[in-house]
Amino acid sequence: MDRIRIEGGRPLKGQIAIGGAKNAALPLMAASLLTDEPLSLSNLPHLVDIATMANLLGQHGVIFGMDGSEAGNGGHAGRVFTLTAGEITSTTAPYDLVRRMRASVLVLGPLVARMGQAKVSLPGGCAIGTRPVDLHLAGLAELGAEIELKEGYIHARAPKGLKGAHIVFPKVSVGATENILMAACLADGETVIVNAAREPEVCDLARCLVAMGAEIEGIGTGTLTVVGEKRLHGATHAVVPDRIETGTFAIAAAITRGDVELVGVERAHIEAVEKTLIEIGVEIAETAKGIRVKAEGNDLVGVDIMTEPYPGFPTDMQAQFMALLATTKGAAMITETIFENRFMHVPELARMGARVNVHGASAIVRGVPHLSGAPVMATDLRASVSLVLAGLAARGETIVNRVYHLDRGYERLEEKLAACGARIERLKD
Ligand code: UD1
């Protein structure tokens, strides 16, 4: 497996372009199952998770094109992608594909809504907690689907079609909101989703569904009202910029006490992250193309963070902030409220000299004057990138193992960092 080697201690300077959001792209791709007409997605990031979703959709009968033409033998690569689910050839999402990526469960709602049935493997456990799908299933059951769990699979049936319903989620879930939102677009009558997730990726999906002919009100609020249609049609949609990639590179600038312009960002989506960076002592200014993040010569200090559903501080930025706070003055408390077991980067950061104590869902981070390079490894995407960030700041050499996780969510990470002066390279095995 590839590794990444970093020689730390160089302030980053330059420009970094932000790509389309992985977490928006995945549900948008699944939405192609709702219509027999082409759905064209631009600004699609080139990532392993996107290829995994393309494989799954291909197996359901979706045909892919690039810029309107067939992708051919080259597979599914490319930034403008056209997905056409003219005919659904299989309503089964097999274990072998679903186990690779939890977001595969997003095909469930669209398949039941359009085909009246679906058999989707249960995603199973995951490194950052149990992450059940009970809210997805309860929502579909309220829309009239019969749900049965058998031999590791979710069997969902609605032979007479789904029916609109009033669904109150007991807890905010991004994936469950997306699944039910897609299903409700083809249900008979009105569906109200109360306590819906308000994440920008959910809004991006909703806007694309509207472009496909869906009637959705309340986009960006906690209550979504959907009036079901008999059918949806094709559309063209640009994937929203990745707010987590934006935040991650902002930390890269901050942790190396550098000065970097992030190009193509959606600033409104990073408010909580931006506010926290400013409290820490990082300067952020708007530029013609995006934002400039500057920490050169600044005295950075520890602040407390608590993860929350959007518009609160994102759990997907928690690990990266921990790396930064390991290098700032004073103490900081980080509380994780979304996922249990999302502190797996702590022992690895500790190997690089970070001083972190975990008590239940909170971690106390005491800043140290400098981190030191070490061989490290992580078990999930954002934890892995936090180690890369720590490596950029650390004295000496850091080797990050299991680069596989990074490739799931960051496109050309080492190239983008190297272009700003980082000494970073990929070691092929
Ligand atoms: C999405 C993001 C992920 C992010 C997370 C929270 C994608 C592809 N992934 O994941 O990067 O970290 O939102 O912002 O968009 N839960 C239940 N029952 C359910 C569903 C969820 O109890 O049926 C719990 C989860 O275990 C977790 C919480 O709800 O504790 C939030 O999870 P959810 O918002 O569903 O996360 P995902 O959609 O899986």
Residues whose N, C-alpha, C, O or C-beta is under 5 A from the ligand:
A	BS01	UD1	N23 A103 R131 P132 V133 D134 L135 H136 V172 S173 V174 G175 A176 T315 D316 I338 F339
